[in-house]
Amino acid sequence: MNSDMSYDAVMNRKNEIMKNAVGIDYNDFESGGIAFEYEKMMEEVGYTLNEIREIQSYTSVGNTPLIELRNLTKIARMMSAPGKGARIFIKDEAANPSGSFKDRRASVSAYRAKALGYEGIIAATSGNYGAAVASQAAINGLKCIVVQEVFDSKGKGQPEILEKGRKCEALGAEVVQLTVGPELFYTSLCLLEETGYFNASLYTPFAISGIETLGYELAEQVKTRTGKEPTAVIITHAGGGNVTGTARGLLKAGCKNTKVIGASVNLEGLHMASDGDFNRKSFTTGHTGFGVPFATWPDRTDVPRNAARPLRYLDRYVTVSQGEVFYITEALAQLEGMERGPAGNTSLAAAFAIAREMNEDEIIVVQETEYTGAGKLPSAQLTFAKSMGIEVRKGDPVDNKPGERIVIPEHPSQIRVKDMDLDKMKRSYVKNCITAYSKSKIRPEDITFLAEDTKSDVNYIKNILDELAPQNKG
């Protein structure tokens, strides 16, 4: 155990800790500047997509059903222009062992940990991923520690988060619960050093490669059912792994023309690390508090280089309001007979709106419907919101104000999406890269990497560099 356990010292040892806790030396991919060998890092997983499918099949992960939402599609068409209203399908990831698509991530990490002889695994999470890791650890005979951000400074926690912690414990994990702040990754890194366990991080190549099977599987099922590729896949966007893994799987299935659309709950104005704001949000994941910062600066996690890089793959990024998601959650239950939770239904709310823009013969797929415990029930979260002094009422969701007012639509036609400015986000990402690597001159390989990382081209990056800092241009 290292004697210097200060926050800065531990965070500075991330690469050393990762070498011991994951078996990856991230220095092997570095170029000395902004660029690094992303695809080489992803190949470090060491398993083909088919091998990962076999790994997941052993623990009953994957092969989840693709369900056509005929009733919601019918309603969307009733409110669309003639010939509009795409067919809406949902990939039911609740069929995985712990009830979440995150079993796909956890399965590869748990398999790897067991293969390398680790005694246990550790995950830092608000809860859903913790349940997935605990579940996969139990199947593989591994010990498990879940580090969970739960409370504000008054000891209050949202029912959804508390329920997820109880689920982790029920699956055999030791749960370390923290107050909101910068301690989550710090504490997990300390525990990794202390225990020598495997790091089942959300952001390693193992975690992202596990989600590739979702995109690949989805593509296969749509082709079999309809004879063509999905027109668009809508993915709840938080830390970026869901977008990244699914998009990579779609590409491996040959779906180069399928649009990848990220969707988040708009929590603009609420700071996720703020003690005062922590319990004034009614969503613990799938919101802009994760979606925006992790897209514009992905290398902010417990690993030196994040394998989740959403700007590489996003064609469009939209937001919906809290009330719209709660509304569609009830609609899915009452019209399609599926009780699922707000994280996945963030995508469904966006899909319901976007389907009305598309043609009837086009196919839109909601990529996941995950959530555990109390998170599936809008009543629990809304009751807690009211106890925090937040107004909950029906009306037009344009009047929604995060942290102050949740407005639930009175009619499905009021479900809309708001487009995020991807160009602005890409520019912010480039600026963050320059700030982080300001000691290095921007080289041609950095420009090429930035073009790949923003799904753009070299001229686009050069123009941004000219605007931001001409002297940095290589």
N, C-alpha and C positions, 0 to 999 in steps of 0.2 A: 504494500500500500504506500503510495507517495505521501510524503510528509506535508507538502503544500496543497491544502484542499480549498484554497480560496477560489472564488468563482472564476476569476480571470485565468488562474493557473490551470484549473480543470478544463476550461473551454479551450485553452491553448494546447492541451494534450489530446484533443479529439482524435487526431490521426493515430497517435500511439495507442489510445484506448481502442479504436476501431480495428487496428491490426490484431489486437489480442481478442477482441469480442466478436469480430466478423470474419477475420482471416483475409481481409483485403488491405493492401497498402495503397492508399489513395495517391501517394507520391508517384506511383508507377504511371499515372495517367496525366500528370501535370506537365505543362510546357514552359512554366516559368512566368506566365502572364495570365491573361483572361482565358485563353483557350485551354481545353483539356480534351482528352480522347474519350468522348462520351460512349461511343459504340464499343470501344475496347473495354470500358468499365462494365457495360452491360453484358459483354461476353464472359466476364469474370464469374458469372453465375455458374457456368459450366454444364448447364443442362439445356437440351433442345426444347422447343415448345412441346413436342410430343412426349418427351420425358417428364416435363412438368405436369402434363395432363395425367400421366400414369401416377406420379407422386400424389396428385390431388385426388385421383380416383380411389386410391388406397384408404384415404381418410374421409371418403364420401363428400368431397368438395367438388363443385362444378356440375356440369350436365344439368343445370337448372332449367326449368321450363320457360319457353317463350309463349306468352299469352296475348292474344289479340283482345283489346278492349273495345268490343263492338258497341257497347252502349255509350261510352264516352265519345267514341268516334262519331256515332250518330248525332249526339248533341252538338259536337263541334261543327258538323256539316250543316245542321239547322241554322247555325249562326254565321255561316260562311257565304261568300259569293258563290253563284252557280259554278259547279265544277271544282270547287275548292273543298278542302277538308281531307287531309291525308289519313291513311289508316294508322291507328296508334297501337303499337305493340309494347309490351312490358317484359323485361327480362327479370324473372322473379328470383332474385338472389337471397330472399328470405328462406329458400329451400336448402341453403347450406347449413352445416351442423349448428353453428352459433347464431344463425339468423341474419347473416350479413355477407356481402361480397368480400369483406375483409378476411374471411377464412382463406380466400385465394392467396392473399399476401402472407398470412401467417403460416400456411401449409408448407411453403418452400423454406421459410426460415426455420421452422421446427424440424423439418426433414434434414436440413443442412446441419443444424445443431446436433442432432442425434448421430448423424453420419460422422461428424468430426469428434464425437465423444464428449460434448459439453454436458454438464450435469443439469443445467437449467437455462431458461431464457427470460429476458427482461423486455418490457415494452413500456414506452411513455405514451399516454393516451387519455382522452376524456372518457373512454369506456367501451365504445363499440369494438375498436381494434383490440382492446384488452381482453374482451370476451372471446374474440377469435383466437388470440394467442393462447389464452388459458385453455380453450377447447382443444386446440391442436397439440399443446403441451401434454394435456391429459392423455390423448390418444397415443402419443409417442413416448409416454412414461418419463417426461421431463418435469422438473420443478419449474415454477413460474412466479415471477414478481411483476405486478402491474403498478406503474407509477401514474397516479391519476390526479389531475387538477380538479378540485371539487368545490372548495368553499371560498366565500369572501371572508373578510377580516372579522365579521360577526359570527362566523361559523354556519352561515346559511348556504345550502346547496340546492340546486334545482332538482325536482323529483326525478327527472330523466337521468341526470348524472348519478344520483344516489342509487337508483335502481340498477344502472349499469355496473356500478361498483359491487353491488350485492350479487349480480350475475357472475362477475369475475370470481368472487369468493366461492360461489356455489360450484363453479367449475374447477375449484382446487387451487386457485392462485392466492398468493399473499398480496394484498392491496395496500400500497403506501399512498395515503391521501394527503394532498397539499392544498394550501390556499393559492389563489391566483397570483401570478407574478412570474419572474424569470427562472424559478427554481426547477421547473419540470425537466428540462434537458440536463441541467446541472445535476440534479438528484439522480437521474437515471445513469449518467456517466459515472458518478461516484459509486453507485451500486454495482455497475459493471466492473469497475476496478476492484471493489471489495470482494465480490463473489466469484469473479472469473466466468460468469455466465455469458451466453451468446446474446448479442444485441439484435432483437427482432424489430429493428427500427422500421418505421413506415417508409423510409427514404433510401434504403439500400437497393442495389440491383435485384436482390432476391425478392423483395416486396413488390417491385414494379413488374418483374417478369411473371410473378404469380397472377397478376391481373391481365396479362396479355392473353391468357386462355379465355377470359371473358369476352374480349373483342372478337377473337377468332371463332369461338363457339357461337356467339351471336350472329356473326356473318353466315356461318354454315346453316344455322337454323332458318334464318330469313330466306336464304337461297332455296332451301329445301321446301319451305312452306309456300313461297310466292314465285319462285323461279327467277328472282332478280335480287340485286344487292339493296341494302337499306339506303334510302335517300339521305337520311340524317340520323345520327345517334346523339341523344341528349344525355349528358353526364353531369351529375351533381359534382360541383367543383369546390373543393376546400384546399387541402395541401398540394394538390396537383397530381398525386399518384394515380387516382382513378382515371383522370383524363389521359395521362401519359400511357399507362398500361393498356387501357382499352383501345386507344388510337393505334398503338404499336401492333396490337393483335389484329385490328381491322386491316392494317397494311399488310401483315403477314398472310391474311386471308385473301389478298388481292383487291380489297375494296379501296382503291385509290381515289375514287370519286365521291365516296360517302363523306358528307359534311360532319365534322366533329364540333358539337356545340356544347359549351360549358354553361351550367346554370347555378346561380347562387342566390340565397336569400339576401336581400338588400338590408344590411345593418349599418348603413352609412352614419357616421357620427358617434358610433360606439367603439371604444378602444378595448380590444380583447384582453389586454393585460392590465386594465384599470379595475381596481377593487370596486369602485363605485358603479362601473358599467357591467361588471361580470354577470350579475343576476338580473340585469335589466334587458337582457336579450333572451328570447324564448327559443333559440336554436343554439345548440352547442357545436354543430358542425355544418358544413355545406353553406356557409355564409361568406359575405365579402370580407369579414375580419380575417379570414384565412385566405380566401380566393384571390384577393388583390395582392397582399404583401408576398405571398408565396409564389405568385406568378412573376412579380416584378423583381424579386430577389430570392430565388429558390435556395441558395446556399446559406441558409440561416438556421439549420437544424442541428441535430446531434451528429451528423456525418459531414466530413469536409466538402464533399461534392454530392449534391442531391441528384438522385436518379430520376426524380419527378420534375419534369421541365415542361409545364403545360403550354407555354408560348410556342414551343416547337410544333405543336399539333393542333391548337385551337383554330378553327375557321370563324368562329363567332362565340361571343361570351355575353350572356344575358342575365338579368336579375328579375326576381319576382318578390313580392312583399310577403311578410309573415302571414297575414290574413288569407292571402290567396292560396298558400300552401296548406293552411288548416282547412280551408274550404275543399280543396281537391282531395285531401286525406279522407274527409267524410264522404265525398262523392264516390271515391274508389270503393269504399266499404259498402255504401248503400246502393250503388248501381252495378258494381262488378263483383261484390261479395268478397273483397280482399281487404283485410285490415292490415295495413302496412304503415310505415312511419314517415314523418316529415322529411328526413334526409333524402330518401329516394323520391318522395313525392315533391320535392323541390324541382326535380327533373320533370315530373309528370305535369306540374302546373305550367312549366315553360312549354312542354310539348303540346298541351291542350291549346295554348295560344298560338304557337308556331304552326301547328297542323292546319289552322285556319288560313295561313298564308300559302300553303302548299296545295298541289293538285290532288284530286281524289285517287289517282292511280299511283301516288307516291307513298312511301313507307317511312314512318318515323318511329324510332325505337327508344323507349326510355330504358336506360341501361341498367338500373338497379332499383330495388325496393327494400332497402335494409333499415333495420332499427331493432332495438331490443327493449323489452320491458315497458316501462312507463312512457318511453319515447313514442310509442305507437298511439297513445291516447292524447288528443289535443286538450281534453278537459283538464288533465293533470298540469300541463304547462300553462294553460290559460288561467287556471285557479291560482297558480303560483304568481303569474304576472300581475293579477289583480291584487294579491297580497303585497306586491312591491309598489303599488300605487299606479300601475299602468292601466290606462283606460282600454277596455275591450268592448267594441260595439260593431254593429253591422253598418254597411254603407258602401261608398266607393273607395276601393283600396288606394287610390291616389292620395287619400288623406292620411294614410298610414305614416307614422313617425316613429322610427326605432327608439325604443326605450321610454316612450311616452304614450303611444297609442297604437293599438292593433285593430285594424279595420277589416272585418270579414265581409267578402262580397255578398250582395243581395241576389246576384244573378250571375250565372257562369260567363256571360258575355263580358263581365267586368274583369276577368282574368286576362292580364296583358303581360308582355315582357318589355323590359327596358334594356336597350343595347348598351353595353359597356364599350368604351373607346379603346379598341385593341391597339391602335396606332399609338395612342398616348401611353398605354401600358408598356409597349415595346420600347418606346423612347425612355421611359422611366427605368426599365431594365438595363438598357445600355448605359444610362447615366450611373446607375448603381455599380455596374461593372467597372466603369472608369474610376469611380470613387474608391472602390475596394482595391484596385490595382493601380493606383495613381503613381506609384513609384516606378512603374514599368512603362516604357513607350509602347503605344499601340502598334502591333506588328500585323503584316498581311494575314498570318494564320489566325490572329485574334478577330480580324474583320470577317474572315470566312466562318469562323465559329459563331460569331454573333449573328450572322445571316442565317445559319442553320438553327440557332437557338430561338430565333424570332420568326421562323417560317417566312423569311423575306429573301433579299438578295444583297450582294455586295454593295451595289450602288445605293440602296436604301440605307445601309449602315454608314457608308461614307458621308452621305448627306446629313445624317444625325450627328456624326462626329464633327463635321464642319460647323454645324449649328452650336454644338455644346462646347467644343474645345478644339479649335483648328490645330493647336500645337500638339495634340495627342495623336493626330493622324499619322500613320506610318507611311 
